[in-house]
Structures are given as C-alpha cells and as structure tokens.
Amino acid sequence: MGFFSKIKEGLKKTRDSVVGQIDSMLKSFKKIDEELFEELEELLVMGDVGVPTAQKICDELRTRVKKEGITDPDQINVLLREITADLLTGNQELNISTKPSVILVIGVNGVGKTTTIGKLANDLRNRGKRVTLAAADTFRAAAIDQLQVWADRSGADIIKQNEGSDPAAVVFDAISSAKARGNDVIICDTAGRLHNKKHLMDELAKINRIIDRELPDADKEILLVLDATTGQNAVNQAVEFRKATGITGIVLTKLDGTAKGGVVLAIRDGLDIPVKYIGVGEQIDDLQPFDPQDFAKALFDRGE
C-alpha cells in the first residue's frame, strides 16, 4: 500500500463519521447561508475539532465564500480541504540537522510511546540515519525490554541500564555512545507518570540539563505522543505536558482506530504545536511523517 493510501485508509473512520455527516448536511442545503455555517460549526465541534478551531474554520469559510462569489454548497468541501491544509501547515518537519541530534519522546503510559520510538527509529534508519536509542523509561522493566525488541527490528543501537536506574544517567551514556560511534540521532524514551507531575517535571528537567550540557549546539526535538482515540483528552494531556516541558511537536498514534481524527486540528491550531508524525496502523512502517496536504486530501476525499 502506498504512502497516501495508508493515510486515506487510516482516516476512514473519521472520514465516514465526521466528513460523511458534513457531506450529508451540505446536500440538504440549496444555498449557502448562515444556517449552513452554524450546522457546519456544530458538526466540526462534534468531530473533536474543538470550538475555537471550528469557529476559525467557519469564519475563514465565510470570507472565502464571499470573496470568491461561491453559491453552491457542494463547493464547501473543496474549501474545507484547502483551509484545513493551511491550518495544519508549518514546522511539521523534524529539525535534526546536527550530528548528533536529539529526540526526546514524552507521553503518558499506554499511548504507544515505546512503539512509536521503534517505528521512528525505523523511519530514520530508512533515510540513512544511524540511530541510538536511550532506554530512559527505567520505571518499567517492560519498557526497556520492549525498546530492545524495537532496536533489534530497526537496526538501531540501544543504551540501557537496569530497572530503577537514573534516567538522566542513561541519556548521558547514550550521548557518549552516539558521539563515539558517530551516530546521527539519539532518541530518548521517558517515563510517563503524568499523575505525579512534579516528579515528571523534575525528571524531564534533569534529562534536558544533561542534553544541553553535553550537546549544547545540537538540534533537539521534544515530541509528545498522544493517542488519537482519546479525542479532547489528548488536547488536555498536551496542555499538561507543555507545563512540564517545552514541546516541539506531536506524534498522534492510533488514527486508524478512531473517528476522532479531527483532534489533529484542535492540537495544531488550538495549542500551536505542529503535528510531526501520525500513526495509521500496527506495522513498522505505519508511522508516517505528517503531510498537511495529504492529510486534508485524505480526510475530505469523496472517492470521486
């Protein structure tokens, strides 16, 4: 299955639910009026786009419809695709130009964080990058074991210590190893205990200090992994994690298992955090770099 086909298939539940309702609504209107915009806004909110973003989309639609003299409700779909793509565009590429660069991966347990790291390592390896994994979620032995499996599958190096070790010490060792081996990217797993925010904040701060001290000029991405199936709760998690640490991008997993794909818009527009990868399946190559144009096209595709 091709790149675009995977995204299209992964968004099927969202497209069938949210966009299907929007299409049905548009077909019931003979003209574009305020009632149409109000119903559209309501459907977008129900589709986990979020109230502020739904209002923003509808305001832009009103402007475009008036400016372009559009009268046919059927043309709203095309405008929605264009406005969605514009909203999602900007800073979606990974910033990893230095050698080595660091990717710090954060998120609550259960969102697919360790799996995401493995798939991300595989993607970078396929792009010719030499990757070091730092098993800094030392709170769970299972996380260390799982990361070892992904290191084996993706061909990445892995640095790990025993359960209960200091996470910052693991990151320090991973940096030393990557420097010695001339590797391009270090990906750090972290514990996801959001319920103990102070401990989480302290731990992430310590890891960040180690990275900044040992690699002061390195590019650093802090990627928050969110589970798309949780809808607006994913937005709440992003708010909480942003209080604990800076976030440079989002990885949204399990998009193929939910009708709540509209949450991508809520996160990108509402929180001004770019989405950098999306997960659209269980296979090792089902973590896709986020492409706003492809996402919008797949979301509003009518199969025509």
ROKE-241000 format. One record per residue (C-alpha): residue number from 0; residue in three letters; x negated, z, y. Coordinates in nm, 4 decimals. Each point is the difference from the previous one (the first is absolute). Example, Ala and Ser with C-alpha at 12.3 -4.5 7.8 and 13.67 -1.06 7.14 Angstrom:
// ROKE-241000
+-----+---------+----------+----------+----------+
: num : residuo :       xx :       zz :       yy :
+-----+---------+----------+----------+----------+
:   0 :     ALA :  -1.2300 :   0.7800 :  -0.4500 :
:   1 :     SER :  -0.1370 :  -0.0660 :   0.3440 :
+-----+---------+----------+----------+----------+
// end
This chain:
// ROKE-241000
+-----+---------+----------+----------+----------+
: num : residuo :       xx :       zz :       yy :
+-----+---------+----------+----------+----------+
:   0 :     MET :   0.0000 :   0.0000 :   0.0000 :
:   1 :     GLY :  -0.1355 :  -0.0962 :   0.3430 :
:   2 :     PHE :  -0.0715 :   0.2264 :   0.2952 :
:   3 :     PHE :   0.3212 :  -0.0728 :   0.1929 :
:   4 :     SER :   0.2123 :  -0.0044 :  -0.3156 :
:   5 :     LYS :  -0.1067 :   0.3565 :  -0.0816 :
:   6 :     ILE :   0.1010 :   0.1250 :   0.3447 :
:   7 :     LYS :   0.3294 :  -0.1888 :  -0.0187 :
:   8 :     GLU :   0.0756 :   0.1448 :  -0.3438 :
:   9 :     GLY :  -0.1127 :   0.3452 :   0.1111 :
:  10 :     LEU :   0.2443 :  -0.0048 :   0.2922 :
:  11 :     LYS :   0.2927 :  -0.1195 :  -0.2112 :
:  12 :     LYS :   0.1882 :   0.3325 :   0.0023 :
:  13 :     THR :  -0.0361 :   0.0387 :   0.3757 :
:  14 :     ARG :   0.0929 :  -0.3641 :   0.0598 :
:  15 :     ASP :   0.3051 :   0.0170 :  -0.2276 :
:  16 :     SER :   0.1206 :   0.3253 :   0.1543 :
:  17 :     VAL :  -0.0836 :  -0.0018 :   0.3697 :
:  18 :     VAL :  -0.0419 :  -0.3701 :   0.0792 :
:  19 :     GLY :   0.2866 :  -0.0891 :  -0.2319 :
:  20 :     GLN :   0.2303 :   0.2208 :   0.2040 :
:  21 :     ILE :  -0.1304 :  -0.1469 :   0.3248 :
:  22 :     ASP :   0.0650 :  -0.3545 :  -0.1277 :
:  23 :     SER :   0.3530 :   0.0931 :  -0.1060 :
:  24 :     MET :   0.0641 :   0.1572 :   0.3386 :
:  25 :     LEU :  -0.1306 :  -0.3042 :   0.1898 :
:  26 :     LYS :   0.2232 :  -0.2312 :  -0.2038 :
:  27 :     SER :   0.3040 :   0.1997 :   0.1128 :
:  28 :     PHE :  -0.0700 :  -0.0794 :   0.3670 :
:  29 :     LYS :   0.0901 :  -0.3294 :   0.1672 :
:  30 :     LYS :  -0.1930 :   0.0810 :   0.3167 :
:  31 :     ILE :  -0.2835 :   0.2265 :   0.1173 :
:  32 :     ASP :   0.1432 :   0.2928 :   0.1929 :
:  33 :     GLU :  -0.0662 :   0.3698 :   0.0605 :
:  34 :     GLU :   0.1963 :   0.0990 :  -0.3101 :
:  35 :     LEU :  -0.2410 :  -0.2059 :  -0.2123 :
:  36 :     PHE :  -0.3017 :   0.1770 :   0.1496 :
:  37 :     GLU :   0.1579 :   0.3419 :  -0.0556 :
:  38 :     GLU :   0.0741 :  -0.0742 :  -0.3659 :
:  39 :     LEU :  -0.3491 :  -0.1414 :  -0.0495 :
:  40 :     GLU :  -0.1584 :   0.3100 :   0.1519 :
:  41 :     GLU :   0.2035 :   0.2206 :  -0.2341 :
:  42 :     LEU :  -0.1078 :  -0.2000 :  -0.3054 :
:  43 :     LEU :  -0.3663 :   0.0198 :   0.1042 :
:  44 :     VAL :   0.0241 :   0.3774 :   0.0369 :
:  45 :     MET :   0.1620 :   0.0247 :  -0.3439 :
:  46 :     GLY :  -0.2922 :  -0.2081 :  -0.1318 :
:  47 :     ASP :  -0.2511 :   0.2717 :   0.1022 :
:  48 :     VAL :  -0.1296 :  -0.1923 :   0.2996 :
:  49 :     GLY :   0.0658 :   0.3058 :   0.2186 :
:  50 :     VAL :   0.2192 :   0.0289 :   0.3099 :
:  51 :     PRO :  -0.2628 :  -0.0696 :   0.2721 :
:  52 :     THR :  -0.1389 :  -0.3047 :  -0.1830 :
:  53 :     ALA :   0.3488 :  -0.1352 :  -0.0799 :
:  54 :     GLN :   0.0897 :   0.0286 :   0.3687 :
:  55 :     LYS :  -0.3255 :  -0.1720 :   0.0980 :
:  56 :     ILE :   0.0643 :  -0.2899 :  -0.2400 :
:  57 :     CYS :   0.3559 :  -0.0477 :   0.1264 :
:  58 :     ASP :  -0.1109 :   0.0137 :   0.3644 :
:  59 :     GLU :  -0.2587 :  -0.2682 :  -0.0690 :
:  60 :     LEU :   0.2666 :  -0.2044 :  -0.1809 :
:  61 :     ARG :   0.2314 :   0.0215 :   0.3007 :
:  62 :     THR :  -0.2815 :  -0.1236 :   0.2236 :
:  63 :     ARG :  -0.0962 :  -0.2862 :  -0.2313 :
:  64 :     VAL :   0.3607 :  -0.1106 :  -0.0575 :
:  65 :     LYS :   0.0663 :  -0.0128 :   0.3737 :
:  66 :     LYS :  -0.3320 :  -0.1646 :   0.0868 :
:  67 :     GLU :   0.0258 :  -0.2671 :  -0.2710 :
:  68 :     GLY :   0.3740 :  -0.0592 :   0.0419 :
:  69 :     ILE :   0.0761 :   0.0729 :  -0.3664 :
:  70 :     THR :   0.3695 :   0.0135 :  -0.0915 :
:  71 :     ASP :   0.0024 :  -0.0328 :  -0.3806 :
:  72 :     PRO :  -0.0145 :   0.3384 :  -0.1833 :
:  73 :     ASP :  -0.1729 :  -0.1748 :  -0.2911 :
:  74 :     GLN :  -0.3121 :  -0.0414 :   0.2165 :
:  75 :     ILE :  -0.0370 :   0.3777 :   0.0365 :
:  76 :     ASN :  -0.1780 :   0.0134 :  -0.3381 :
:  77 :     VAL :  -0.2870 :  -0.2178 :   0.1258 :
:  78 :     LEU :  -0.0339 :   0.2057 :   0.3169 :
:  79 :     LEU :  -0.0039 :   0.3223 :  -0.2051 :
:  80 :     ARG :  -0.2855 :  -0.1360 :  -0.2093 :
:  81 :     GLU :  -0.2026 :  -0.0893 :   0.3094 :
:  82 :     ILE :   0.0649 :   0.3320 :   0.1774 :
:  83 :     THR :  -0.0837 :   0.1960 :  -0.3163 :
:  84 :     ALA :  -0.3295 :  -0.1844 :  -0.0441 :
:  85 :     ASP :  -0.0907 :   0.0619 :   0.3657 :
:  86 :     LEU :   0.0786 :   0.3725 :  -0.0301 :
:  87 :     LEU :  -0.2209 :   0.0362 :  -0.3068 :
:  88 :     THR :  -0.2967 :  -0.2004 :   0.1276 :
:  89 :     GLY :  -0.3181 :   0.1673 :   0.1227 :
:  90 :     ASN :  -0.2958 :   0.1846 :  -0.1543 :
:  91 :     GLN :   0.1171 :  -0.0558 :  -0.3581 :
:  92 :     GLU :  -0.3457 :  -0.1082 :  -0.1192 :
:  93 :     LEU :  -0.2394 :   0.2587 :  -0.1419 :
:  94 :     ASN :  -0.2846 :   0.0800 :   0.2376 :
:  95 :     ILE :  -0.2942 :   0.0232 :  -0.2410 :
:  96 :     SER :  -0.2753 :  -0.2126 :   0.1524 :
:  97 :     THR :  -0.2828 :   0.2563 :  -0.0176 :
:  98 :     LYS :  -0.2075 :   0.0695 :  -0.3108 :
:  99 :     PRO :   0.1091 :   0.2363 :  -0.1251 :
: 100 :     SER :   0.3520 :   0.0438 :   0.1379 :
: 101 :     VAL :   0.2233 :   0.2908 :  -0.0974 :
: 102 :     ILE :   0.3656 :   0.0031 :  -0.1021 :
: 103 :     LEU :   0.1535 :   0.3474 :  -0.0131 :
: 104 :     VAL :   0.3244 :  -0.0064 :  -0.1984 :
: 105 :     ILE :   0.2563 :   0.2734 :   0.0661 :
: 106 :     GLY :   0.3571 :   0.0719 :  -0.1103 :
: 107 :     VAL :   0.2145 :   0.2468 :  -0.1911 :
: 108 :     ASN :  -0.0254 :   0.0197 :  -0.3775 :
: 109 :     GLY :   0.2330 :  -0.2388 :  -0.1788 :
: 110 :     VAL :  -0.0089 :  -0.2911 :   0.2436 :
: 111 :     GLY :  -0.2478 :  -0.1995 :  -0.2100 :
: 112 :     LYS :  -0.3115 :   0.0934 :   0.1966 :
: 113 :     THR :  -0.2580 :  -0.0111 :  -0.2793 :
: 114 :     THR :   0.1518 :  -0.3178 :  -0.1442 :
: 115 :     THR :  -0.0097 :  -0.1560 :   0.3462 :
: 116 :     ILE :  -0.3707 :   0.0812 :   0.0289 :
: 117 :     GLY :  -0.0660 :  -0.1703 :  -0.3327 :
: 118 :     LYS :   0.1905 :  -0.3123 :   0.1034 :
: 119 :     LEU :  -0.1671 :  -0.0001 :   0.3417 :
: 120 :     ALA :  -0.3405 :   0.0220 :  -0.1680 :
: 121 :     ASN :   0.0959 :  -0.2935 :  -0.2200 :
: 122 :     ASP :   0.1086 :  -0.2065 :   0.3027 :
: 123 :     LEU :  -0.3254 :   0.0729 :   0.1834 :
: 124 :     ARG :  -0.2056 :  -0.0742 :  -0.3099 :
: 125 :     ASN :   0.1777 :  -0.3366 :  -0.0268 :
: 126 :     ARG :  -0.1092 :  -0.0664 :   0.3581 :
: 127 :     GLY :  -0.3613 :   0.0582 :  -0.1017 :
: 128 :     LYS :  -0.0319 :   0.3570 :   0.1287 :
: 129 :     ARG :  -0.1990 :   0.2658 :  -0.1857 :
: 130 :     VAL :   0.2145 :   0.3119 :  -0.0110 :
: 131 :     THR :  -0.0664 :   0.3719 :  -0.0490 :
: 132 :     LEU :   0.2928 :   0.2295 :  -0.0818 :
: 133 :     ALA :  -0.0170 :   0.3670 :   0.1023 :
: 134 :     ALA :   0.2196 :   0.2214 :  -0.2202 :
: 135 :     ALA :   0.0621 :   0.2558 :   0.2772 :
: 136 :     ASP :   0.3416 :   0.1098 :  -0.1287 :
: 137 :     THR :  -0.1686 :   0.2812 :  -0.1895 :
: 138 :     PHE :   0.3186 :   0.2067 :  -0.0074 :
: 139 :     ARG :   0.1262 :  -0.1920 :  -0.3060 :
: 140 :     ALA :  -0.2143 :  -0.0888 :  -0.3006 :
: 141 :     ALA :   0.2516 :  -0.2756 :  -0.0777 :
: 142 :     ALA :  -0.0760 :  -0.1704 :   0.3312 :
: 143 :     ILE :  -0.3728 :  -0.0091 :  -0.0809 :
: 144 :     ASP :   0.0668 :  -0.1390 :  -0.3491 :
: 145 :     GLN :   0.2446 :  -0.2571 :   0.1338 :
: 146 :     LEU :  -0.2481 :  -0.1202 :   0.2615 :
: 147 :     GLN :  -0.2632 :  -0.0411 :  -0.2724 :
: 148 :     VAL :   0.2388 :  -0.2317 :  -0.1876 :
: 149 :     TRP :   0.0517 :  -0.2090 :   0.3135 :
: 150 :     ALA :  -0.3748 :  -0.0111 :   0.0673 :
: 151 :     ASP :  -0.0511 :  -0.1389 :  -0.3495 :
: 152 :     ARG :   0.2777 :  -0.2572 :   0.0456 :
: 153 :     SER :  -0.1137 :  -0.1192 :   0.3409 :
: 154 :     GLY :  -0.3755 :   0.0154 :  -0.0561 :
: 155 :     ALA :  -0.0552 :   0.2490 :   0.2809 :
: 156 :     ASP :  -0.2539 :   0.2831 :   0.0009 :
: 157 :     ILE :   0.1436 :   0.3514 :  -0.0029 :
: 158 :     ILE :  -0.1370 :   0.3319 :   0.1226 :
: 159 :     LYS :   0.1738 :   0.3105 :  -0.1346 :
: 160 :     GLN :  -0.0507 :   0.3700 :  -0.0612 :
: 161 :     ASN :   0.1914 :   0.2600 :  -0.1961 :
: 162 :     GLU :   0.3514 :   0.1119 :   0.0822 :
: 163 :     GLY :  -0.0051 :   0.2561 :   0.2801 :
: 164 :     SER :  -0.3177 :  -0.1355 :   0.1612 :
: 165 :     ASP :  -0.0287 :  -0.0325 :   0.3768 :
: 166 :     PRO :   0.1607 :  -0.3366 :   0.0944 :
: 167 :     ALA :  -0.2371 :  -0.0444 :   0.2943 :
: 168 :     ALA :  -0.2973 :   0.0379 :  -0.2375 :
: 169 :     VAL :   0.1385 :  -0.2848 :  -0.2139 :
: 170 :     VAL :   0.0315 :  -0.2195 :   0.3089 :
: 171 :     PHE :  -0.3561 :   0.0883 :   0.1036 :
: 172 :     ASP :  -0.1293 :  -0.1005 :  -0.3460 :
: 173 :     ALA :   0.2027 :  -0.3238 :   0.0121 :
: 174 :     ILE :  -0.1516 :  -0.0909 :   0.3372 :
: 175 :     SER :  -0.3515 :   0.0714 :  -0.1280 :
: 176 :     SER :   0.0645 :  -0.2098 :  -0.3114 :
: 177 :     ALA :   0.1496 :  -0.2926 :   0.1934 :
: 178 :     LYS :  -0.2971 :  -0.0029 :   0.2375 :
: 179 :     ALA :  -0.2472 :   0.0048 :  -0.2882 :
: 180 :     ARG :   0.1769 :  -0.2778 :  -0.1889 :
: 181 :     GLY :   0.0728 :  -0.2143 :   0.3059 :
: 182 :     ASN :   0.3729 :   0.0076 :  -0.0608 :
: 183 :     ASP :   0.2411 :  -0.1386 :   0.2586 :
: 184 :     VAL :   0.3004 :   0.2324 :  -0.0078 :
: 185 :     ILE :   0.0599 :   0.3667 :  -0.0887 :
: 186 :     ILE :   0.3589 :   0.0884 :  -0.0895 :
: 187 :     CYS :   0.0763 :   0.3733 :   0.0023 :
: 188 :     ASP :   0.2905 :   0.1525 :  -0.1884 :
: 189 :     THR :   0.1377 :   0.3238 :   0.1483 :
: 190 :     ALA :   0.2380 :   0.2751 :  -0.1041 :
: 191 :     GLY :   0.3606 :  -0.0312 :   0.1168 :
: 192 :     ARG :   0.1278 :   0.3506 :   0.0574 :
: 193 :     LEU :   0.2126 :  -0.0576 :   0.3073 :
: 194 :     HIS :   0.1942 :   0.3227 :  -0.0558 :
: 195 :     ASN :  -0.3164 :   0.1916 :   0.0940 :
: 196 :     LYS :  -0.0696 :  -0.1881 :   0.3212 :
: 197 :     LYS :  -0.2715 :   0.2275 :   0.1369 :
: 198 :     HIS :  -0.2066 :  -0.0248 :  -0.3187 :
: 199 :     LEU :   0.0504 :  -0.3759 :  -0.0059 :
: 200 :     MET :  -0.0993 :  -0.0312 :   0.3653 :
: 201 :     ASP :  -0.3133 :   0.2113 :  -0.0516 :
: 202 :     GLU :  -0.1014 :  -0.1956 :  -0.3088 :
: 203 :     LEU :   0.0480 :  -0.3403 :   0.1631 :
: 204 :     ALA :  -0.1810 :   0.1174 :   0.3126 :
: 205 :     LYS :  -0.2989 :   0.1092 :  -0.2089 :
: 206 :     ILE :  -0.0095 :  -0.3333 :  -0.1852 :
: 207 :     ASN :   0.0198 :  -0.1873 :   0.3301 :
: 208 :     ARG :  -0.2867 :   0.2053 :   0.1417 :
: 209 :     ILE :  -0.2170 :  -0.0904 :  -0.3004 :
: 210 :     ILE :   0.0796 :  -0.3691 :   0.0401 :
: 211 :     ASP :  -0.0637 :   0.0025 :   0.3760 :
: 212 :     ARG :  -0.3274 :   0.1896 :  -0.0456 :
: 213 :     GLU :  -0.1376 :  -0.2122 :  -0.2839 :
: 214 :     LEU :   0.1392 :  -0.3366 :   0.1149 :
: 215 :     PRO :   0.0477 :   0.0330 :   0.3775 :
: 216 :     ASP :   0.0182 :  -0.3747 :   0.0622 :
: 217 :     ALA :   0.2035 :  -0.0984 :  -0.3044 :
: 218 :     ASP :   0.3451 :  -0.1564 :   0.0147 :
: 219 :     LYS :   0.2533 :   0.2504 :  -0.1295 :
: 220 :     GLU :   0.3560 :  -0.0600 :  -0.1113 :
: 221 :     ILE :   0.2372 :   0.2901 :  -0.0657 :
: 222 :     LEU :   0.2794 :  -0.1414 :  -0.2140 :
: 223 :     LEU :   0.3185 :   0.1954 :  -0.0659 :
: 224 :     VAL :   0.1732 :  -0.0915 :  -0.3272 :
: 225 :     LEU :   0.3794 :   0.0204 :   0.0179 :
: 226 :     ASP :   0.2664 :  -0.0574 :  -0.2660 :
: 227 :     ALA :   0.2508 :  -0.2565 :   0.1306 :
: 228 :     THR :   0.2744 :   0.1350 :  -0.2265 :
: 229 :     THR :   0.0187 :   0.3155 :   0.2135 :
: 230 :     GLY :   0.1194 :  -0.1958 :   0.3051 :
: 231 :     GLN :   0.0112 :   0.2069 :   0.3180 :
: 232 :     ASN :  -0.1809 :   0.2864 :  -0.1761 :
: 233 :     ALA :  -0.3056 :  -0.2262 :  -0.0023 :
: 234 :     VAL :   0.0226 :  -0.0121 :   0.3795 :
: 235 :     ASN :   0.0140 :   0.3812 :   0.0101 :
: 236 :     GLN :  -0.3113 :   0.0217 :  -0.2198 :
: 237 :     ALA :  -0.1838 :  -0.2352 :   0.2345 :
: 238 :     VAL :   0.0892 :   0.2228 :   0.2958 :
: 239 :     GLU :  -0.1306 :   0.3107 :  -0.1798 :
: 240 :     PHE :  -0.3237 :  -0.1605 :  -0.1176 :
: 241 :     ARG :  -0.0677 :  -0.1427 :   0.3440 :
: 242 :     LYS :   0.0035 :   0.3577 :   0.1306 :
: 243 :     ALA :  -0.2668 :   0.0900 :  -0.2567 :
: 244 :     THR :  -0.2278 :  -0.2984 :   0.0415 :
: 245 :     GLY :  -0.0230 :  -0.3369 :   0.1680 :
: 246 :     ILE :   0.1616 :  -0.2855 :  -0.1936 :
: 247 :     THR :  -0.1240 :  -0.3567 :   0.0413 :
: 248 :     GLY :   0.2391 :  -0.1618 :  -0.2447 :
: 249 :     ILE :   0.2728 :   0.0305 :  -0.2610 :
: 250 :     VAL :   0.0111 :  -0.1052 :  -0.3634 :
: 251 :     LEU :   0.3634 :  -0.0264 :  -0.1056 :
: 252 :     THR :   0.0447 :   0.0189 :  -0.3776 :
: 253 :     LYS :   0.2944 :  -0.0681 :  -0.2348 :
: 254 :     LEU :   0.1676 :  -0.2549 :   0.2275 :
: 255 :     ASP :   0.1158 :  -0.1833 :  -0.3111 :
: 256 :     GLY :   0.1985 :   0.3041 :  -0.1144 :
: 257 :     THR :   0.2090 :   0.0594 :   0.3104 :
: 258 :     ALA :   0.2572 :  -0.1461 :   0.2370 :
: 259 :     LYS :  -0.1669 :   0.1987 :   0.2812 :
: 260 :     GLY :  -0.2636 :  -0.2557 :   0.0964 :
: 261 :     GLY :   0.1260 :   0.0169 :   0.3582 :
: 262 :     VAL :  -0.2042 :   0.3188 :   0.0355 :
: 263 :     VAL :  -0.3017 :  -0.2273 :   0.0612 :
: 264 :     LEU :   0.1496 :  -0.0771 :   0.3416 :
: 265 :     ALA :   0.0768 :   0.3649 :   0.0756 :
: 266 :     ILE :  -0.3622 :   0.0980 :  -0.0701 :
: 267 :     ARG :  -0.1655 :  -0.2911 :   0.1811 :
: 268 :     ASP :   0.2175 :   0.0055 :   0.3092 :
: 269 :     GLY :   0.1141 :   0.3610 :   0.0152 :
: 270 :     LEU :  -0.3396 :   0.1594 :  -0.0665 :
: 271 :     ASP :  -0.2245 :  -0.2843 :   0.1166 :
: 272 :     ILE :  -0.2011 :   0.0129 :  -0.3220 :
: 273 :     PRO :  -0.0823 :  -0.3365 :  -0.1598 :
: 274 :     VAL :   0.0883 :  -0.0687 :  -0.3621 :
: 275 :     LYS :  -0.3168 :  -0.1265 :  -0.1723 :
: 276 :     TYR :   0.1024 :  -0.0327 :  -0.3663 :
: 277 :     ILE :   0.3249 :  -0.0103 :  -0.1947 :
: 278 :     GLY :   0.0536 :   0.0700 :  -0.3693 :
: 279 :     VAL :   0.2430 :  -0.2375 :  -0.1693 :
: 280 :     GLY :  -0.0493 :   0.0731 :  -0.3698 :
: 281 :     GLU :  -0.1885 :   0.1850 :  -0.2732 :
: 282 :     GLN :  -0.2822 :  -0.2475 :  -0.0694 :
: 283 :     ILE :  -0.3522 :   0.0451 :   0.1337 :
: 284 :     ASP :   0.0405 :  -0.2972 :   0.2378 :
: 285 :     ASP :   0.3438 :   0.1075 :   0.1284 :
: 286 :     LEU :  -0.1413 :   0.1786 :   0.3047 :
: 287 :     GLN :   0.0125 :  -0.2673 :   0.2685 :
: 288 :     PRO :  -0.1658 :  -0.0102 :   0.3427 :
: 289 :     PHE :   0.2902 :   0.0159 :   0.2430 :
: 290 :     ASP :   0.0920 :  -0.3306 :   0.1634 :
: 291 :     PRO :   0.2754 :   0.0409 :   0.2645 :
: 292 :     GLN :   0.1001 :  -0.3667 :  -0.0100 :
: 293 :     ASP :   0.0306 :  -0.0060 :  -0.3794 :
: 294 :     PHE :   0.1835 :   0.3331 :  -0.0006 :
: 295 :     ALA :   0.2587 :  -0.1174 :   0.2542 :
: 296 :     LYS :   0.0385 :  -0.3342 :  -0.1740 :
: 297 :     ALA :   0.0502 :   0.1668 :  -0.3406 :
: 298 :     LEU :   0.2391 :   0.2590 :   0.1425 :
: 299 :     PHE :   0.2324 :  -0.2496 :   0.1642 :
: 300 :     ASP :  -0.0397 :  -0.2781 :  -0.2558 :
: 301 :     ARG :   0.3359 :  -0.1504 :  -0.0969 :
: 302 :     GLY :  -0.1367 :  -0.2104 :  -0.2812 :
: 303 :     GLU :   0.0729 :  -0.3162 :   0.1920 :
+-----+---------+----------+----------+----------+
// end
